Amino acid sequence: MPRYNKRATQMCLTCRQEKPRGEMMLSSRGRLMHQCKRCHALRIKRCTTCGEVRQYSQYPNAPGSLDDGSPVLSTRCYLCQSASISAESRRKGEAAVREHTLHATIVRNMREWRRRSLAECGIKCNLTYEYVKALWKAQDGRCYYTGEPLIFGLGNGHAGQDTASLDRLTPSAGYMQGNVVWAGYWINTNKGARTYDEYLQLCCLVASRHEKGEIDGMPPPIPST
């Protein structure tokens, strides 16, 4: 006798009652199931995802059969299974769109990065598509400075706070491998022509004044005249 048949009782997941083994359904191979004979006779089953008790007709078949020859049913009803498949498809679809948009962003901006590196710094850009894409993956699609998730522009010429942009750590060194990071557009704009160290000093200065109570998000009081 299989080892899993040694249990004297089993919990029916539909009526949620502990019942003797003789009142429980068995698989065609003699395995003790989580469905009692009474619930099986009523042709009802509880979905393990939504917790609702539904008729057998609301469940897809699963591999195997019961000792009475009827098919084993899935633990999830059609509704929950469809919702799970839809959610998975949506996640895959969103990932595919994001991957395509990353590709388009790099291709669209590569010429501009090369032009600016040569025009502003007199340095020939050595960035490649593969390098910039690998950099995005290494940063997990997050801003280098804030760690916030980056988004892609809508292609309408407007960039938001977290729109992905490529920042030069040392602006005078051009768009070169080892000198660029992905950053939010507003952070990149705020950093301007500052080097990484200069920008860090500026941020520390603002934070220090806030901690000392010298600034609090409000303008200073203006003495009455």
VENUR-V892106 format. One record per residue. RES is the residue in one small letter. PHI is phi in degrees with one decimal (* if undefined). PSI is psi in degrees with one decimal (NA if undefined). OMEGA is omega in whole degrees, -180 to 180 (none if undefined). Layout:
[[RES/PHI/PSI/OMEGA] [RES/PHI/PSI/OMEGA]]
This chain:
[[m/*/134.0/-179] [p/-59.8/147.7/-177] [r/-61.1/-30.5/-178] [y/-77.3/-1.0/176] [n/-93.2/-0.6/-175] [k/-76.7/-15.1/-179] [r/-67.6/137.1/-179] [a/-82.5/-30.0/180] [t/-131.8/165.1/179] [q/-151.0/146.7/179] [m/-85.4/126.6/173] [c/-82.5/121.0/-177] [l/-74.6/-13.1/-180] [t/-85.5/-56.6/179] [c/-89.4/-8.4/178] [r/58.5/44.2/177] [q/-123.1/141.0/176] [e/-81.3/123.1/-174] [k/-129.9/155.6/177] [p/-61.1/155.1/-177] [r/-59.1/-32.7/-179] [g/-66.3/-18.0/-180] [e/-98.9/4.9/-179] [m/-105.2/153.8/177] [m/-76.0/150.6/176] [l/-119.3/151.9/173] [s/-77.2/169.5/-180] [s/-63.1/-18.2/179] [r/-98.1/6.4/176] [g/89.8/11.2/-179] [r/-82.7/136.1/180] [l/-70.6/124.3/-177] [m/-96.2/167.8/178] [h/-96.1/38.1/-179] [q/-138.3/121.9/-179] [c/-80.0/162.1/-177] [k/-66.1/-31.7/-180] [r/-65.7/-48.0/179] [c/-65.8/-34.1/178] [h/-65.9/-39.1/179] [a/-65.7/-33.7/178] [l/-80.0/-7.5/180] [r/57.0/48.5/177] [i/-126.5/153.3/-177] [k/-153.5/144.5/180] [r/-94.2/130.5/178] [c/-74.7/129.4/-178] [t/-74.6/-10.9/180] [t/-94.2/-56.0/-178] [c/-91.1/-17.4/179] [g/80.7/1.9/-179] [e/-82.4/142.5/174] [v/-88.0/121.1/-176] [r/-129.6/161.7/176] [q/-67.7/154.7/179] [y/-54.8/-31.6/-178] [s/-65.3/-13.4/-179] [q/-93.0/9.3/-179] [y/-124.2/138.7/173] [p/-76.3/157.0/178] [n/-73.6/151.3/175] [a/-118.3/165.9/179] [p/-60.1/143.1/176] [g/100.2/177.6/180] [s/-146.6/164.2/179] [l/-90.0/172.5/-177] [d/-68.0/-17.0/177] [d/-93.0/5.2/178] [g/93.1/-9.6/179] [s/-76.6/153.6/-177] [p/-73.0/150.7/171] [v/-73.9/138.3/-179] [l/-103.0/155.1/177] [s/-63.6/153.5/178] [t/-77.2/-13.0/180] [r/-114.7/139.1/179] [c/-71.9/169.0/-179] [y/-57.1/-41.7/-177] [l/-62.6/-47.4/-179] [c/-68.7/-37.0/179] [q/-66.3/-41.1/178] [s/-64.7/-41.3/180] [a/-63.2/-39.5/180] [s/-65.8/-42.9/179] [i/-65.3/-41.2/180] [s/-63.5/-41.9/-180] [a/-64.8/-41.3/180] [e/-66.0/-41.6/179] [s/-64.0/-38.5/179] [r/-65.2/-41.3/179] [r/-63.9/-42.4/179] [k/-65.6/-39.2/179] [g/-64.8/-42.4/179] [e/-64.9/-39.0/179] [a/-65.1/-38.7/180] [a/-66.7/-41.2/179] [v/-64.8/-42.0/-180] [r/-64.2/-40.4/179] [e/-64.6/-41.9/180] [h/-66.4/-40.1/-179] [t/-67.5/-37.0/175] [l/-60.6/-45.9/179] [h/-58.1/-48.2/-178] [a/-64.6/-38.1/-180] [t/-64.0/-44.2/-180] [i/-65.9/-46.6/-179] [v/-62.4/-41.8/-177] [r/-67.3/-34.3/-174] [n/-96.4/-12.6/-176] [m/-57.1/-43.3/-180] [r/-64.0/-38.7/180] [e/-67.2/-40.9/178] [w/-62.0/-41.3/179] [r/-66.6/-41.5/-179] [r/-64.1/-47.0/-177] [r/-68.1/-37.1/179] [s/-61.2/-40.4/-179] [l/-77.3/-42.9/-176] [a/-72.0/-41.4/-174] [e/-90.3/-28.4/-174] [c/-121.7/-10.7/-177] [g/67.7/24.9/-178] [i/-120.0/132.1/179] [k/-76.4/121.3/-178] [c/-62.6/134.6/177] [n/-114.1/17.9/178] [l/-68.9/144.2/174] [t/-122.2/159.8/178] [y/-55.8/-46.5/-177] [e/-62.3/-39.7/-178] [y/-66.4/-46.5/-177] [v/-66.0/-38.2/178] [k/-67.7/-42.1/178] [a/-63.9/-34.0/178] [l/-64.8/-40.7/177] [w/-60.7/-44.9/180] [k/-64.6/-40.6/-179] [a/-63.6/-32.6/179] [q/-89.5/1.6/179] [d/56.9/32.1/178] [g/68.2/24.6/-177] [r/-117.3/155.3/179] [c/-63.7/133.6/-179] [y/-60.5/-35.1/-174] [y/-89.2/-42.9/-174] [t/-102.1/-21.4/-177] [g/79.6/4.5/-180] [e/-78.4/146.9/178] [p/-62.4/138.9/179] [l/-96.0/151.4/176] [i/-121.2/167.7/179] [f/-102.0/147.4/179] [g/-63.8/160.2/-178] [l/-87.4/0.4/179] [g/78.8/14.2/-180] [n/-104.3/12.4/178] [g/86.0/-3.9/-179] [h/-106.7/132.6/179] [a/-116.4/134.3/179] [g/-93.4/-176.3/-176] [q/-56.7/-45.0/-175] [d/-104.9/18.6/175] [t/-64.8/133.1/-177] [a/-65.3/133.2/175] [s/-146.5/158.3/-179] [l/-100.3/120.0/-178] [d/-104.9/142.5/174] [r/-92.3/122.1/180] [l/-59.5/-43.7/173] [t/-119.3/101.8/-174] [p/-53.2/-36.4/-177] [s/-72.3/-11.7/-179] [a/-89.4/-1.1/175] [g/77.0/179.9/178] [y/-84.7/88.8/-176] [m/-128.1/153.1/176] [q/-59.9/132.9/-178] [g/89.9/-5.6/-179] [n/-122.6/6.0/-178] [v/-125.4/149.6/176] [v/-143.1/155.5/173] [w/-80.3/133.4/-179] [a/-145.8/159.2/175] [g/-64.8/146.1/-175] [y/-58.9/-44.1/-178] [w/-66.5/-39.1/177] [i/-63.5/-44.5/-180] [n/-60.9/-44.1/179] [t/-66.3/-41.5/180] [n/-65.3/-37.0/179] [k/-66.3/-36.9/176] [g/58.5/-131.1/-177] [a/-90.4/8.0/-180] [r/-74.1/149.8/172] [t/-76.7/172.7/178] [y/-58.2/-47.0/-179] [d/-64.3/-40.5/179] [e/-65.6/-39.8/179] [y/-68.6/-39.2/178] [l/-62.6/-41.5/178] [q/-62.1/-39.9/179] [l/-63.9/-45.3/179] [c/-63.1/-40.5/179] [c/-65.4/-36.8/179] [l/-64.1/-44.2/178] [v/-63.5/-46.0/-179] [a/-63.0/-38.5/-179] [s/-64.9/-43.5/179] [r/-64.7/-35.1/178] [h/-67.6/-44.9/-180] [e/-63.6/-32.1/179] [k/-81.6/-5.0/-180] [g/80.7/11.9/-180] [e/-76.2/-23.9/173] [i/-136.2/147.1/-177] [d/-141.9/19.3/180] [g/86.6/2.6/179] [m/-124.4/148.3/177] [p/-68.1/151.3/180] [p/-65.7/150.2/178] [p/-65.9/139.4/179] [i/-98.2/120.6/-178] [p/-59.7/140.2/177] [s/-73.5/144.0/-180] [t/-103.8/NA/none]]
